[in-house]
Amino acid sequence: MVAQPGRRTITGMLTAAGMAGVWHHSRAYWFFGKACWCVDTLGMAVLGLIVRRLLPAGSPLVVAVDDTLFHRSGRKVHGTAWFHDDAAKGAEEQPGRLGQQLDRARCDRQPAVP
């Protein structure tokens, strides 16, 4: 998963990906807003595609992930909860912050993707 720290819009995502004139934005809004999909399954499928295309078979893969807290909140934001943010100024005084936290991840070999 890649974080985009600025304004987060589907139209902006399509523009950044070079898909603005290729794929109508209503399809992306439907996918992210109404379709039933699992971010974990999608992430593993994308990782499998990347690994198969970029790495020779059997070569090691090391993935480093930062567990920085993404300051997002709202009733409809998946995974929002209270987390301790060690990187925040005055973190020792703050018991926690509301946001999303993407925990540590490690992938050292090709993932099993159906």
N, C-alpha and C positions, 0 to 999 in steps of 0.2 A: 504494500500500500504506500502511496506517495502522498504526502501532505501538501496542500496548496494553501499557504498562509493568508492570501488575500481574500477578496470577496469570492464566495463559493456559489457559483450558479452553473446550471447545466449548460446554458448557452455559452458561458465562458469556457467550460470544459470542452465542448465541441469545437469551439474556435481554436483553443490551444492544441487540440489533437488534429487539427486540419480537416475536420469532418463537417464544418458548418454548412458547406454547400452540397455535401454528399449525402448526409443523413438528416432527415427532418427532425427538428428539435422535439416535436411531440412524441416521437418514438422513444427518445431518451427520457423525457419526463414520465412517460408511462412505465418504462423499465425501472427507474429509480423510485417511483412513487406508488405504483400499483402492482407490479409483477411480484410473484412469490419467488424469491431466490435467497440463497444463503451466502453471505460474504465469505465465510470460511471455504466453502466448496468452490466458489468462483476464484478466490485467491489461490487455492491449490491448483486449479486448472490452469490459471495464468502462469503460475510458477512452473508447472510441468511443461508448458509450451516454451517458455524462456529457456529452461534447462535443456530440453531436447534440441532446440535450434542453436544455442550458443556454446554448449559444452560437449566435448567428446564423451562417449559412453564410458562410464566408470571413473571419470575424473572427479575429484572432490569439489564440493561447493560449500563455501562458508558464507553465511548471511549474518550480518550484524544489524540489529534493530535497536533503536533508541526508544526508551520508554517515557519520553517527554509527554507531559499531560497536554492534551488539546483542549483548550478552554471553550467548550461547546456545551450548551445546555438547551433544554426544552423537552416538552412531553414526547415529541416524536423523534428525538435523536436517540438512536439505538446505542445502548451501552453506557449511557450517561450515569454517573454515580459520584460519590465523594471519594476522592483519592488524596493521599499526601503528596504534595509537589515539592520534592527536594530541591529543584532548581529555582524555585521562586524566592524573591527577596524576602527575608524575614521568615523563611520556611519553618524555622524552629518555633516561632510563636503561633503559626497557623496550624490548626489541627487538620485541615483538609480543604480541598477546593472541589467545586463541581466541574466535571468535564469528562472526557473520554481518555482512557489510558490504553495504549497499545503495548502490551507486555513484551518481554523478551521473546525472541524467536531464534531458533537455530536449525539450520538445514545443512547437513554435511554430506548428503548423498541424494541421488535423484529421487524425488517423491513418487509415491505410487498414485498415479492419476488414472481413473477409469477411461 
